[in-house]
Amino acid sequence: MAAVTMRLPAVRAPLDSSAPRGGEKHLVAPGDTITTDTGYMRGHGTYVEDDKLIASVAGVVERVNKLVCVRALKARYNGEIGDIVVGRITEVQQKRWKVETNSRLDSVLLLSSINLPGGELRRKSAEDELAMRDYLQEGDLISAEVQSIFSDGAVSLHTRSLKYGKLAQGVLVQVSPSLVKRQKTHFHDLPCGASVILGNNGFIWIYPTPEQKDDEAGGYTANLEPVPLSDREVISRLRNCIMALVTHKMMLFDTSILYCYEASLSHQIKDILKPEVTEEIVLEARQRLLDSEG
């Protein structure tokens, strides 16, 4: 019979070091007055009433010069052109695929917005339209880039680079989009032997770092060979480290994930999500980030 771990509720002290340099975060709830100064410009998540700037969502107040906005703590993904996303094919339609990307509406990947296998760039024919399900079908995971935004807010994707395409042999982690830090690149080969794709939409893909890039496949062949146990352990540890960072609302980027991974090496993979262990490794990772900034 398998052992069962039972836990009693306990009061834990809040993490004092979570406050950013320069003071506490300004948290607001819907209806809270942010400022009565009429010199500020209204940004996302705010509205004006009786010369007061009021929050319309719960989140963190951000100020850029005279612009004031509220970044929601938990929200659906709002696409921006150039974003890197990870998504799942939900439907194959005429000349397009519907993709779930954690946004209000399904995103669209047009047949004309993909590279064909082999990296060919040519006009798509009726034969290509009939073979759409051979490239991508329901349930497939893909990485893509946001090409444009439709008038209703839906996102149009493209995979016209060989670094995008079908994903296989990995683990998908879903987090709040607000926790993924915007960077120049969202594809990271970590020194621990695994790679991550940090989708701006909050979908994160963790997979074994490939020994060589297969440019001939054009991003539409899935490697289905068994993943070695050592790689699976690294992927599982990274996944639990990401969940630990999410628990303490820390921003996710390559350095924070790597520091958390290194701090977790003294613990078993299954123990990382225990509250006291999570707190310990996140504190260590946060301290290393603060030291590197200083």
C-alpha positions in Angstrom: 0.0 0.0 0.0 1.4 3.4 -1.0 2.3 5.9 1.7 0.0 8.9 2.1 1.3 12.3 3.2 -1.1 14.2 5.5 -0.6 17.9 6.3 -2.1 20.0 9.0 -3.0 23.7 8.3 -0.3 26.1 9.5 0.1 29.9 9.5 3.2 30.9 7.5 4.7 34.4 7.6 4.4 36.4 4.4 7.5 36.7 2.2 8.8 40.1 3.0 11.3 40.0 0.2 8.6 39.9 -2.4 8.2 43.7 -2.4 10.0 45.4 -5.3 12.7 47.9 -4.8 11.3 51.3 -4.3 8.4 50.4 -2.1 5.3 48.2 -2.0 3.3 47.3 -5.0 0.2 49.5 -5.3 -2.6 46.8 -5.4 -6.2 47.9 -6.2 -9.6 46.3 -6.4 -12.4 47.3 -8.9 -13.9 50.6 -7.7 -10.8 51.8 -5.8 -9.7 55.4 -6.5 -6.1 55.4 -7.9 -5.6 59.2 -7.9 -7.6 62.4 -7.9 -4.9 64.3 -9.9 -6.4 65.4 -13.2 -3.0 65.5 -14.9 -2.8 61.8 -15.4 -3.9 60.0 -18.6 -6.2 57.0 -18.4 -4.8 53.6 -19.4 -6.1 50.0 -19.6 -8.0 48.9 -16.5 -9.1 52.4 -15.4 -12.0 54.8 -15.9 -12.7 58.4 -14.9 -15.6 59.4 -12.7 -16.1 62.7 -10.9 -12.5 63.8 -11.8 -11.2 60.6 -10.1 -9.2 57.9 -11.8 -10.8 54.6 -10.7 -9.7 51.0 -11.2 -12.0 48.8 -13.2 -10.1 45.5 -12.6 -8.1 44.0 -9.6 -4.4 44.3 -10.2 -1.2 46.3 -9.9 -1.0 50.0 -10.7 1.6 50.8 -13.3 2.7 54.3 -14.1 4.7 55.4 -17.2 5.2 59.1 -17.1 1.6 60.5 -17.0 0.0 57.3 -18.2 -1.7 55.2 -15.5 -2.9 51.7 -16.1 -3.8 48.6 -14.0 -2.2 45.3 -14.9 -4.8 42.6 -14.0 -3.5 39.9 -11.7 -5.4 37.2 -13.6 -6.7 37.8 -17.1 -7.2 36.3 -20.5 -4.4 36.8 -23.1 -4.7 39.9 -25.2 -2.5 39.4 -28.3 0.0 41.9 -29.6 1.7 41.7 -33.0 5.1 39.9 -32.7 4.1 37.9 -29.6 5.3 34.3 -29.4 2.5 31.9 -28.4 2.0 28.2 -27.8 -1.5 26.9 -28.8 -3.5 23.8 -29.4 -5.4 23.1 -32.7 -9.1 22.8 -31.9 -10.6 22.7 -35.4 -9.6 22.3 -39.1 -11.7 24.6 -41.3 -11.5 25.7 -44.9 -8.0 27.2 -45.5 -7.5 27.7 -41.8 -7.0 26.1 -38.4 -8.7 27.3 -35.2 -6.2 27.5 -32.3 -6.8 27.7 -28.5 -4.4 30.4 -27.2 -5.9 31.3 -23.8 -7.6 34.4 -25.3 -11.2 35.4 -25.4 -11.7 34.1 -28.9 -10.0 31.3 -30.8 -7.0 32.3 -32.8 -6.7 31.6 -36.5 -3.8 30.1 -38.4 -4.4 30.5 -42.2 -3.1 28.0 -44.7 -1.4 30.9 -46.4 0.5 31.7 -43.2 2.5 28.5 -42.9 5.6 27.0 -44.4 5.0 23.7 -46.1 7.1 20.7 -45.1 10.6 21.3 -46.6 10.4 25.0 -46.0 8.7 25.7 -49.4 7.3 29.2 -49.9 4.8 29.1 -52.7 1.1 29.7 -53.3 -1.1 27.1 -51.7 -3.1 24.9 -54.1 -6.3 22.9 -53.7 -4.2 19.8 -53.1 -2.6 21.6 -50.1 -6.1 22.5 -48.8 -7.1 18.8 -49.0 -3.9 17.8 -47.1 -4.3 20.3 -44.3 -5.0 17.5 -41.8 -1.8 15.8 -42.7 0.1 18.9 -41.5 -1.9 19.8 -38.4 -5.0 18.2 -36.9 -7.1 18.6 -33.8 -5.2 18.2 -30.5 -1.8 19.1 -32.0 0.3 21.7 -30.1 2.1 24.4 -32.1 4.4 27.4 -31.5 3.6 30.4 -33.6 3.9 34.2 -33.8 1.1 36.7 -33.8 0.8 38.2 -37.3 -2.1 40.5 -36.9 -5.2 41.3 -34.7 -8.7 41.2 -36.2 -11.2 44.0 -35.5 -13.1 41.7 -33.0 -9.8 41.1 -31.0 -9.2 37.6 -32.4 -5.5 36.8 -33.2 -4.1 35.8 -36.5 -1.0 33.6 -36.3 1.8 32.6 -38.7 4.5 29.9 -38.7 6.7 31.2 -41.5 9.9 30.5 -39.7 11.5 27.1 -39.2 11.7 27.7 -35.4 7.9 27.5 -35.3 5.7 24.5 -36.0 4.4 21.3 -34.4 5.5 20.5 -30.8 6.1 17.0 -29.5 8.0 15.2 -26.7 7.4 17.7 -23.9 5.1 19.1 -21.2 2.7 21.9 -21.4 2.3 24.2 -18.4 -0.5 26.8 -18.3 0.0 30.0 -16.2 -1.4 33.5 -16.1 -0.1 35.5 -19.1 0.7 38.4 -16.8 3.5 36.3 -15.2 5.4 35.8 -18.4 8.0 38.5 -18.9 8.3 40.0 -22.3 11.8 39.5 -23.8 13.6 39.7 -27.1 13.5 35.9 -27.4 11.1 33.4 -25.8 12.9 30.3 -26.9 15.5 29.3 -24.3 18.0 26.3 -24.3 18.7 26.0 -20.6 22.1 24.6 -19.4 20.3 21.9 -17.4 19.6 20.0 -20.7 16.0 21.1 -21.4 14.5 23.9 -23.4 11.5 26.1 -22.8 9.2 28.1 -25.0 7.7 30.9 -22.8 4.5 31.8 -24.7 3.2 35.3 -24.1 -0.2 33.8 -23.8 0.7 31.9 -20.6 1.3 28.5 -22.3 4.8 27.2 -21.6 6.3 24.2 -23.4 9.2 22.3 -21.8 11.0 19.8 -23.9 14.4 18.0 -24.2 17.0 20.2 -26.0 17.4 18.7 -29.5 20.9 17.6 -30.4 20.5 19.1 -33.9 17.9 21.2 -35.6 15.9 19.5 -38.3 15.4 22.2 -40.9 14.2 19.8 -43.6 11.0 18.9 -41.8 9.6 22.4 -42.0 8.2 22.1 -38.5 5.5 19.5 -39.2 7.1 16.2 -38.2 6.7 15.0 -34.6 9.5 13.0 -33.1 7.7 10.2 -31.1 10.8 8.3 -29.8 10.8 7.6 -26.1 12.4 10.3 -24.0 15.2 9.1 -21.7 14.5 9.0 -18.0 17.2 11.6 -17.2 15.5 14.1 -19.6 12.1 13.3 -18.1 13.4 14.1 -14.6 14.9 17.4 -15.8 11.6 18.3 -17.5 9.5 17.3 -14.4 11.8 19.4 -12.1 11.5 22.4 -14.4 7.7 22.0 -14.4 7.5 22.0 -10.6 9.9 24.9 -10.4 7.7 27.0 -12.7 4.6 26.1 -10.6 6.6 27.1 -7.4 7.4 30.5 -9.0 3.7 30.9 -10.1 2.6 30.2 -6.5 4.5 33.2 -5.3 3.6 35.4 -8.3 7.1 35.7 -9.5 7.8 36.7 -13.1 8.8 33.9 -15.4 11.8 34.3 -17.7 14.9 32.2 -18.4 17.0 33.5 -15.5 14.3 33.2 -12.8 13.5 29.6 -13.9 17.1 28.6 -14.0 17.8 30.0 -10.5 14.8 28.3 -9.1 15.9 25.0 -10.8 19.4 25.2 -9.3 17.9 26.0 -5.8 15.7 22.9 -6.1 18.5 20.4 -6.8 18.9 19.6 -3.1 15.3 18.4 -2.9 13.4 15.5 -4.5 11.3 16.5 -7.5 8.0 15.5 -5.8 8.9 17.6 -2.7 9.3 20.9 -4.6 5.6 21.6 -4.4 5.4 21.2 -0.6 4.7 24.7 0.7 7.8 24.9 2.9 10.1 23.7 0.1 8.5 26.0 -2.4 9.0 29.0 -0.1 12.6 28.0 0.5 13.7 27.7 -3.2 11.7 30.7 -4.3 13.3 32.9 -1.6 16.7 31.7 -2.8 15.9 32.3 -6.4 14.5 35.8 -5.6 17.6 36.7 -3.6 19.9 35.7 -6.4 17.9 37.8 -8.8 18.1 40.8 -6.5 21.9 40.2 -6.1 22.4 40.1 -9.9 20.4 43.3 -10.4 22.5 45.0 -7.7 
